[in-house]
Amino acid sequence: RRQQVGPAGACTRADLDMAWRSSSVSCNSVSSGRKAAASTMSTQTEEEEEEAPMSPRNQSLFIQRAQAMSLALASSSGRLEDITRKARSLFNKISPENERSIVARLQGLDIESSSDLRVVAELLVEKAIEDPFYSCTYARATKSLALSYNCYPIEPEDAAAGSFSDGDGYVSFAEAILHCCHQIFDKLLSEKSEIAQKEKEDEEDPARRKRRGRALVRFLGYLYNEEVIGEECLGGCFSELVEAMALSVAKGPQLECLCELTMVSGSSMRRCREGQELLDSVLARLESCRTLRETREAGVVGPLMFPPRLQFLIQDVVEAMGRGTKVELKGLNACAGGGS
């Protein structure tokens, strides 16, 4: 099911683990006969052996192995830094005009582990958020790289840090992108996440949080258009936005993010029955938000929940999706420069 890692005939992580387990079993069976003989040794002899100093030859071997491990760690760290530097430079240069050549150079990076995939995915997602004008370009680059990069076993450090879900022990580039997007989504747009609450306490500029949130869902919408993610993932984004919008009422950016995600991916959602049903439910939800009113004491109906600017925004989205057209909302391409 997964692509093979490395050249043909190379040992995979599963092969190495199996070899390690089989060698451990054989060592245990061989040493079981020796334990009976070793148990007859006196306590004094054991203490003398434990206290015996390491021979000069063993000391030399120990030092050589420690130096080799140190060099291997330094080499791995330097290679990761080199990948980070090259990938960041290429993402800074990418545009619709040079997209093909830049993606080809990205495909030529020396990707050898899940840590390498994670670094490239984090750089790509962050660049897509900083520069939402080229969200479509970054989504196409994601699709090309996902088809080019192999799947790799999840490294122990990535597993310990929770960088990826366990799954079957392997991670693809598309999964790395999606995991990175989900982490940022929780920080910016989720109202239940403890991470989100801490982020909002530390956030000095709510407008920046709104810009980043809108840029993120814009990128997710284009990922759906490029078929990198499916209806299930997109439906999860819509559900979390609606739920967070209900918790934050009109104070958060969730409603604007919901409108933007609908506008970007709405036309592509019509290509299948599940997507059309999802689009219809989202439009019905937006239409109800447009006429939602505050409820005061004694059942007195208050003013409209959302300001006129958001009401007109909802109306634009509902009318555009009803006509089956794709219209850019004002301010979406200006996310990098300021809030709309």
C-alpha positions as CSV (number, residue, x, y, z in Angstrom):
1,R,0.0,0.0,0.0
2,R,2.9,2.3,0.8
3,Q,5.6,3.3,-1.6
4,Q,9.0,1.6,-1.0
5,V,11.4,3.8,0.9
6,G,14.9,3.9,-0.6
7,P,16.3,2.2,-3.7
8,A,15.2,-1.3,-4.8
9,G,16.6,-4.0,-2.5
10,A,17.3,-1.6,0.4
11,C,16.4,-2.6,3.9
12,T,13.3,-0.8,5.3
13,R,12.7,0.1,9.0
14,A,10.4,-3.0,9.3
15,D,13.2,-5.3,8.0
16,L,15.7,-3.8,10.5
17,D,13.2,-4.2,13.4
18,M,12.5,-7.8,12.4
19,A,16.2,-8.5,12.2
20,W,16.7,-6.9,15.6
21,R,14.0,-9.0,17.2
22,S,15.2,-12.2,15.7
23,S,18.8,-11.6,16.8
24,S,17.5,-10.8,20.3
25,V,15.7,-14.1,20.4
26,S,18.7,-16.1,19.3
27,C,21.0,-14.3,21.8
28,N,18.6,-15.1,24.6
29,S,18.4,-18.8,23.7
30,V,22.2,-19.1,23.5
31,S,22.8,-17.3,26.7
32,S,20.2,-19.4,28.7
33,G,22.7,-22.3,28.9
34,R,25.4,-20.0,30.1
35,K,23.4,-18.6,32.9
36,A,23.3,-21.9,34.8
37,A,27.1,-22.1,34.7
38,A,27.5,-18.5,35.6
39,S,25.3,-18.9,38.7
40,T,28.0,-21.2,40.3
41,M,30.5,-18.3,40.3
42,S,31.2,-16.9,43.7
43,T,30.0,-13.4,44.7
44,Q,33.5,-12.3,45.3
45,T,34.5,-13.2,41.7
46,E,31.5,-11.2,40.3
47,E,32.4,-8.2,42.4
48,E,36.0,-8.4,41.2
49,E,34.9,-8.5,37.6
50,E,32.5,-5.6,38.0
51,E,35.3,-3.5,39.6
52,A,37.9,-4.5,37.1
53,P,38.9,-1.5,35.0
54,M,38.2,-1.3,31.3
55,S,41.1,-2.5,29.1
56,P,42.9,0.0,26.9
57,R,41.5,-1.7,23.8
58,N,37.9,-1.6,25.0
59,Q,38.4,2.1,26.0
60,S,39.6,2.8,22.5
61,L,36.6,1.1,20.9
62,F,34.2,2.9,23.2
63,I,35.7,6.3,22.3
64,Q,35.6,5.5,18.6
65,R,31.9,4.5,18.8
66,A,31.0,7.6,20.7
67,Q,32.8,9.8,18.2
68,A,31.0,8.0,15.3
69,M,27.6,8.5,16.9
70,S,28.4,12.2,17.5
71,L,29.5,12.7,13.9
72,A,26.3,10.9,12.7
73,L,24.1,13.2,14.8
74,A,25.9,16.3,13.6
75,S,25.7,15.1,10.0
76,S,21.9,14.5,10.4
77,S,21.4,17.9,12.0
78,G,23.4,19.7,9.3
79,R,21.5,17.9,6.5
80,L,18.2,19.0,8.0
81,E,19.4,22.6,8.2
82,D,20.5,22.4,4.6
83,I,17.0,21.1,3.6
84,T,15.3,23.9,5.6
85,R,17.5,26.6,4.0
86,K,16.9,25.3,0.5
87,A,13.2,24.8,0.9
88,R,12.6,28.2,2.4
89,S,14.6,29.9,-0.4
90,L,12.5,28.1,-3.1
91,F,9.2,28.8,-1.4
92,N,10.1,32.5,-1.3
93,K,10.7,32.5,-5.0
94,I,7.7,30.5,-6.2
95,S,5.0,32.1,-8.4
96,P,2.6,31.0,-11.1
97,E,5.2,31.9,-13.7
98,N,8.1,29.8,-12.3
99,E,6.0,27.2,-10.5
100,R,7.1,24.3,-12.6
101,S,10.8,24.9,-12.3
102,I,10.6,25.6,-8.6
103,V,8.5,22.5,-7.9
104,A,11.0,20.4,-9.8
105,R,13.8,21.7,-7.6
106,L,11.7,21.0,-4.5
107,Q,11.2,17.5,-5.7
108,G,15.0,17.1,-5.9
109,L,15.5,17.8,-2.2
110,D,17.3,15.1,-0.3
111,I,14.2,13.9,1.7
112,E,15.0,10.8,3.7
113,S,12.8,10.7,6.8
114,S,9.6,11.9,8.4
115,S,11.5,14.8,10.0
116,D,12.4,16.0,6.5
117,L,8.8,15.8,5.4
118,R,7.7,17.7,8.5
119,V,10.1,20.6,8.0
120,V,9.1,21.0,4.3
121,A,5.4,20.8,5.2
122,E,5.7,23.4,7.9
123,L,7.6,25.8,5.7
124,L,5.0,25.4,2.9
125,V,2.0,25.9,5.1
126,E,3.5,28.9,6.8
127,K,4.3,30.5,3.5
128,A,0.8,29.9,2.2
129,I,-0.6,31.7,5.3
130,E,1.8,34.6,5.0
131,D,1.1,35.0,1.2
132,P,-2.6,34.1,0.7
133,F,-2.6,35.7,-2.8
134,Y,-0.8,32.6,-4.1
135,S,-2.8,30.0,-2.1
136,C,-3.7,28.3,-5.3
137,T,-0.1,28.0,-6.4
138,Y,0.9,26.5,-3.0
139,A,-1.9,24.0,-3.2
140,R,-0.8,22.9,-6.7
141,A,2.8,22.6,-5.3
142,T,1.5,20.5,-2.4
143,K,-0.2,18.1,-4.8
144,S,2.9,17.7,-7.0
145,L,5.2,17.1,-4.0
146,A,2.7,14.7,-2.4
147,L,2.9,12.6,-5.6
148,S,6.7,12.8,-5.7
149,Y,7.8,12.3,-2.1
150,N,7.8,8.8,-0.7
151,C,6.1,7.7,2.6
152,Y,8.6,7.3,5.5
153,P,8.5,5.6,8.9
154,I,7.6,8.1,11.7
155,E,10.9,8.9,13.5
156,P,10.9,8.3,17.3
157,E,11.5,12.1,18.0
158,D,8.4,13.0,15.9
159,A,6.3,10.3,17.6
160,A,7.4,11.5,21.0
161,A,6.6,15.1,20.1
162,G,3.2,14.2,18.7
163,S,4.1,15.6,15.3
164,F,2.1,12.9,13.5
165,S,-0.8,10.6,14.4
166,D,0.3,7.0,14.9
167,G,-1.7,5.4,12.1
168,D,0.2,2.6,10.5
169,G,3.6,4.0,11.5
170,Y,4.2,5.8,8.2
171,V,3.6,9.3,7.1
172,S,3.2,10.9,3.6
173,F,3.7,14.5,2.6
174,A,0.0,15.1,2.3
175,E,-0.5,13.8,5.8
176,A,2.3,16.0,7.1
177,I,0.6,19.1,5.4
178,L,-2.8,18.2,6.9
179,H,-1.4,17.7,10.4
180,C,0.4,21.0,10.3
181,C,-2.8,22.8,9.0
182,H,-4.9,21.1,11.8
183,Q,-2.4,22.3,14.5
184,I,-2.6,25.9,13.3
185,F,-6.4,25.6,12.9
186,D,-6.7,24.6,16.6
187,K,-4.6,27.5,17.6
188,L,-6.4,30.2,15.6
189,L,-10.0,29.1,15.2
190,S,-11.0,26.5,17.7
191,E,-12.8,27.8,20.8
192,K,-12.6,24.6,22.9
193,S,-8.9,23.9,22.5
194,E,-6.7,24.8,25.5
195,I,-4.0,25.8,23.0
196,A,-6.4,28.2,21.4
197,Q,-7.3,29.9,24.7
198,K,-3.6,30.3,25.5
199,E,-2.9,31.7,22.1
200,K,-5.6,34.3,22.4
201,E,-4.4,35.3,25.9
202,D,-0.9,35.9,24.4
203,E,-2.1,37.4,21.1
204,E,-1.7,41.2,21.1
205,D,-3.2,41.7,17.7
206,P,-6.6,40.0,17.1
207,A,-6.6,41.3,13.5
208,R,-3.4,39.3,12.8
209,R,-5.1,36.2,14.2
210,K,-8.1,36.8,11.9
211,R,-5.9,37.3,8.8
212,R,-4.0,34.1,9.5
213,G,-7.2,32.2,10.1
214,R,-8.7,33.4,6.8
215,A,-5.5,32.6,4.9
216,L,-5.4,29.1,6.4
217,V,-9.0,28.2,5.4
218,R,-8.3,29.7,2.0
219,F,-5.4,27.3,1.6
220,L,-7.5,24.4,2.8
221,G,-10.1,25.3,0.2
222,Y,-7.6,25.2,-2.6
223,L,-6.3,21.9,-1.3
224,Y,-9.8,20.5,-1.7
225,N,-10.0,21.9,-5.2
226,E,-6.8,20.1,-6.1
227,E,-8.2,16.9,-4.5
228,V,-5.4,16.7,-1.9
229,I,-8.1,16.5,0.8
230,G,-11.6,15.1,0.5
231,E,-15.2,15.9,1.5
232,E,-14.7,14.3,4.9
233,C,-11.8,16.5,5.9
234,L,-13.5,19.6,4.4
235,G,-16.7,18.8,6.3
236,G,-14.7,18.5,9.5
237,C,-13.4,22.1,8.9
238,F,-16.9,23.4,8.3
239,S,-18.2,21.6,11.4
240,E,-15.5,23.0,13.7
241,L,-16.0,26.5,12.3
242,V,-19.8,26.4,12.9
243,E,-19.2,25.0,16.4
244,A,-16.6,27.6,17.3
245,M,-18.8,30.3,15.8
246,A,-21.7,29.2,18.1
247,L,-19.4,29.4,21.2
248,S,-17.8,32.7,20.3
249,V,-21.0,34.3,19.0
250,A,-19.9,37.4,16.9
251,K,-16.6,38.0,18.6
252,G,-14.4,35.6,16.6
253,P,-13.3,35.4,13.0
254,Q,-15.1,32.1,12.4
255,L,-18.0,33.5,10.4
256,E,-15.6,35.2,8.0
257,C,-13.6,32.1,7.7
258,L,-16.7,30.1,7.0
259,C,-17.7,32.5,4.2
260,E,-14.2,32.4,2.7
261,L,-13.9,28.6,2.8
262,T,-17.4,28.3,1.1
263,M,-16.5,30.8,-1.6
264,V,-13.1,29.1,-2.4
265,S,-14.3,25.5,-2.4
266,G,-18.0,25.9,-3.2
267,S,-17.8,25.3,-6.9
268,S,-15.7,22.2,-6.5
269,M,-18.1,20.8,-3.9
270,R,-20.7,20.4,-6.7
271,R,-18.7,17.7,-8.4
272,C,-20.1,14.9,-6.2
273,R,-23.3,14.2,-4.2
274,E,-21.6,14.3,-0.8
275,G,-20.0,17.7,-1.6
276,Q,-23.3,19.1,-2.9
277,E,-25.1,18.0,0.3
278,L,-22.4,19.6,2.4
279,L,-22.6,22.9,0.4
280,D,-26.4,23.0,0.8
281,S,-26.1,22.6,4.6
282,V,-23.4,25.2,4.9
283,L,-25.5,27.7,2.8
284,A,-28.5,27.1,5.0
285,R,-26.5,27.7,8.1
286,L,-25.1,31.0,6.7
287,E,-28.6,32.1,5.7
288,S,-29.8,31.5,9.2
289,C,-26.9,33.5,10.6
290,R,-27.8,36.5,8.5
291,T,-31.2,36.8,10.3
292,L,-30.1,35.7,13.7
293,R,-31.1,38.1,16.5
294,E,-30.1,38.5,20.1
295,T,-32.4,37.3,22.8
296,R,-32.8,39.5,25.8
297,E,-34.6,39.1,29.2
298,A,-38.3,38.2,29.2
299,G,-38.1,36.9,25.7
300,V,-37.6,40.3,24.1
301,V,-36.1,40.0,20.7
302,G,-33.0,42.2,20.3
303,P,-31.1,43.5,17.3
304,L,-29.4,41.4,14.7
305,M,-26.5,39.3,16.0
306,F,-24.1,40.3,13.3
307,P,-23.2,43.8,12.0
308,P,-24.3,44.9,8.5
309,R,-20.9,44.3,7.1
310,L,-21.1,40.5,7.9
311,Q,-24.7,40.4,6.8
312,F,-23.8,41.6,3.3
313,L,-20.8,39.3,3.3
314,I,-23.1,36.3,3.9
315,Q,-25.6,37.6,1.3
316,D,-22.8,37.8,-1.3
317,V,-21.7,34.2,-0.6
318,V,-25.2,32.7,-0.7
319,E,-26.1,34.5,-3.9
320,A,-22.8,33.6,-5.6
321,M,-23.2,29.9,-4.7
322,G,-26.8,29.9,-5.7
323,R,-25.8,31.1,-9.2
324,G,-23.1,28.5,-9.3
325,T,-20.4,31.1,-9.9
326,K,-17.1,31.7,-8.1
327,V,-16.6,35.3,-7.0
328,E,-13.6,36.7,-5.0
329,L,-14.8,38.5,-1.8
330,K,-13.4,41.9,-1.1
331,G,-10.4,41.8,1.2
332,L,-9.5,38.2,0.7
333,N,-6.4,38.8,-1.4
334,A,-5.4,41.6,1.0
335,C,-5.1,39.3,4.0
336,A,-1.3,39.7,4.1
337,G,-1.5,43.5,4.3
338,G,-4.3,44.0,6.8
339,G,-7.7,43.0,8.1
340,S,-10.7,43.6,5.9
